[in-house]
Amino acid sequence: MIKWKLPDNNEPGFLRRKRDLTALLDAPPSPSNMDKMLYFLLPFVDAENPKEVLLDASKAEYGEAIIHLLGYGSSVPDPKGGKSEQQ
């Protein structure tokens, strides 16, 4: 499971992140647009090789981060049942 370092909804830049993510979600699916989404999410992955970790993410892991970044979720589930560490 991915260890995310997602910003809190009260951290500065919320509207900018939501605007940028919404534009990416509204873009038609293409390899170029998928790469744009990948590079948007990379800073939020806490891993030695975040690109590989993100490319191997499950749909659920991807969805949890998207929902959180859009402001609809307050935490990302930890594989052990607690809340993930967010910084």
Rosetta silent file (secondary structure, phi, psi, omega in degrees, C-alpha in Angstrom):
SEQUENCE: MIKWKLPDNNEPGFLRRKRDLTALLDAPPSPSNMDKMLYFLLPFVDAENPKEVLLDASKAEYGEAIIHLLGYGSSVPDPKGGKSEQQ
SCORE:     score description
SCORE:     0.000 S_00000001
   1 L     0.000  142.185 -178.920    0.000    0.000    0.000 S_00000001
   2 L   -71.113  138.350  171.353    1.239    3.471   -0.817 S_00000001
   3 L   -95.875  110.126 -178.194    2.378    5.689    1.999 S_00000001
   4 E   -90.965  151.368  168.726    0.951    9.086    1.077 S_00000001
   5 L  -123.364   72.022 -175.667    2.054   12.467    2.393 S_00000001
   6 L   -84.907  140.792  178.485   -1.131   14.311    1.534 S_00000001
   7 L   -71.991  148.649  173.686   -1.685   17.901    2.579 S_00000001
   8 L   -69.474  151.295 -179.966   -4.412   18.738    5.038 S_00000001
   9 L   -62.770  -17.504  179.659   -7.373   20.578    3.527 S_00000001
  10 L   -92.109   -3.801  178.291   -6.416   23.594    5.657 S_00000001
  11 L   -72.106  145.352  177.352   -2.871   23.830    4.243 S_00000001
  12 L   -55.780  145.832  177.919   -2.220   26.743    1.896 S_00000001
  13 L    96.246    5.138 -178.001   -2.685   25.942   -1.785 S_00000001
  14 H   -55.653  -50.166 -176.540   -5.884   23.882   -1.429 S_00000001
  15 H   -64.036  -39.212  177.820   -7.743   25.749   -4.187 S_00000001
  16 H   -62.153  -46.548  179.111   -4.714   25.578   -6.523 S_00000001
  17 H   -61.973  -44.512 -178.830   -4.373   21.803   -5.972 S_00000001
  18 H   -64.559  -41.736  178.821   -8.107   21.265   -6.464 S_00000001
  19 H   -62.275  -47.920 -178.169   -8.153   23.409   -9.630 S_00000001
  20 H   -65.094  -41.834  179.865   -5.161   21.606  -11.139 S_00000001
  21 H   -67.313  -40.802  178.662   -6.483   18.170  -10.230 S_00000001
  22 H   -60.553  -42.099  177.675   -9.951   18.947  -11.593 S_00000001
  23 H   -61.849  -40.945  178.824   -8.410   19.991  -14.923 S_00000001
  24 H   -66.500  -39.471 -179.966   -6.471   16.725  -15.059 S_00000001
  25 H   -69.230  -30.212  179.794   -9.561   14.667  -14.242 S_00000001
  26 H   -82.172  -14.048 -178.958  -11.582   16.468  -16.938 S_00000001
  27 L   -71.422  144.941  178.099   -8.923   15.892  -19.614 S_00000001
  28 L   -64.080  146.749 -179.617   -9.583   13.072  -22.075 S_00000001
  29 L   -65.931  127.315  175.906   -7.661    9.884  -21.321 S_00000001
  30 L  -158.116  160.338  177.292   -4.420    9.738  -23.269 S_00000001
  31 H   -56.540  -39.722  179.894   -0.860    8.684  -22.498 S_00000001
  32 H   -64.420  -44.319  179.760    0.154   12.339  -22.250 S_00000001
  33 H   -69.461  -33.028  176.315   -2.649   13.197  -19.828 S_00000001
  34 H   -66.046  -38.366  176.772   -1.921   10.089  -17.757 S_00000001
  35 H   -64.821  -38.168  177.791    1.701   11.248  -17.458 S_00000001
  36 H   -62.438  -40.402  177.523    0.474   14.686  -16.332 S_00000001
  37 H   -65.319  -43.586  178.603   -1.584   13.010  -13.588 S_00000001
  38 H   -56.098  -49.171 -177.557    1.400   10.886  -12.599 S_00000001
  39 H   -71.329  -25.283  173.803    3.635   13.947  -12.224 S_00000001
  40 H   -67.250  -41.341 -175.505    0.911   15.812  -10.320 S_00000001
  41 H   -82.525  -21.996 -175.987    0.686   12.978   -7.759 S_00000001
  42 H   -50.833  -44.184 -178.535    4.411   12.220   -7.425 S_00000001
  43 H   -63.319  -15.413 -177.153    5.114   14.840   -4.710 S_00000001
  44 H   -95.199   -0.345 -179.725    2.466   13.208   -2.512 S_00000001
  45 E   -98.363  126.025  179.137    4.054    9.724   -2.524 S_00000001
  46 L   -97.558   89.511 -178.538    6.414    8.966    0.339 S_00000001
  47 L  -157.310  160.089  178.877    8.784    6.445   -1.217 S_00000001
  48 L   -66.473  -39.079  177.330   12.341    6.073   -2.428 S_00000001
  49 L  -124.618   77.674 -172.024   11.135    5.606   -6.016 S_00000001
  50 H   -61.204  -32.086 -179.418    7.736    7.348   -6.043 S_00000001
  51 H   -62.944  -47.494  179.762    7.164    6.977   -9.788 S_00000001
  52 H   -65.445  -40.868  179.001    7.395    3.166   -9.672 S_00000001
  53 H   -61.686  -44.283 -179.117    5.304    3.003   -6.501 S_00000001
  54 H   -68.078  -40.534  177.948    2.616    5.171   -8.067 S_00000001
  55 H   -63.056  -26.158  178.763    2.614    3.228  -11.334 S_00000001
  56 L   -93.184    5.575 -178.057    1.990    0.073   -9.294 S_00000001
  57 L   -65.033  149.590  173.527   -0.870    1.628   -7.278 S_00000001
  58 L   -81.923  167.153  177.414   -4.238   -0.058   -7.149 S_00000001
  59 H   -60.825  -39.008 -179.882   -7.391    1.723   -8.258 S_00000001
  60 H   -64.833  -42.716  179.088   -8.414    2.049   -4.597 S_00000001
  61 H   -63.312  -44.888  178.151   -5.091    3.652   -3.611 S_00000001
  62 H   -60.491  -48.101 -177.616   -5.302    6.082   -6.508 S_00000001
  63 H   -62.066  -39.997  179.543   -8.947    6.897   -5.722 S_00000001
  64 H   -61.683  -41.879  179.388   -8.305    7.569   -2.041 S_00000001
  65 H   -66.791  -42.226 -179.720   -5.637   10.149   -2.873 S_00000001
  66 H   -61.792  -47.179 -179.848   -7.838   11.829   -5.495 S_00000001
  67 H   -61.178  -42.772  178.957  -10.790   12.076   -3.111 S_00000001
  68 H   -63.181  -47.131 -177.376   -8.574   13.488   -0.375 S_00000001
  69 H   -66.954  -25.789  175.791   -6.950   16.062   -2.677 S_00000001
  70 L   -79.523   -8.623  177.401  -10.374   17.181   -3.912 S_00000001
  71 L    93.996   11.103 -178.297  -11.323   17.876   -0.297 S_00000001
  72 L   -97.449   -9.292 -179.904  -13.842   15.060    0.163 S_00000001
  73 L  -129.631  150.925 -178.717  -11.789   12.841    2.466 S_00000001
  74 L  -105.036  -13.756 -179.958   -9.874   13.617    5.614 S_00000001
  75 L  -154.827  162.670  176.180   -7.549   10.633    5.715 S_00000001
  76 L  -110.991  129.991 -177.223   -6.168    7.773    3.695 S_00000001
  77 E   -60.964  141.871  175.365   -6.581    4.301    5.181 S_00000001
  78 L   -91.126  144.534 -179.350   -3.493    2.611    6.546 S_00000001
  79 L   -59.776  -18.488  179.513   -3.097   -1.077    5.617 S_00000001
  80 L   -94.626    5.395  175.578   -3.190   -1.868    9.352 S_00000001
  81 L    97.907   -8.933  178.369   -6.528   -0.138    9.842 S_00000001
  82 L   -94.177 -167.506  176.363   -5.328    3.185   11.329 S_00000001
  83 E   -89.767  145.840  178.438   -4.834    6.528    9.676 S_00000001
  84 L   -74.650  158.469  176.865   -1.849    7.065    7.440 S_00000001
  85 L   -77.621  126.502  178.102    0.808    9.535    8.422 S_00000001
  86 L  -123.714  135.548 -177.130    0.264   12.792    6.627 S_00000001
  87 L  -122.780    0.000    0.000    2.679   15.662    6.734 S_00000001
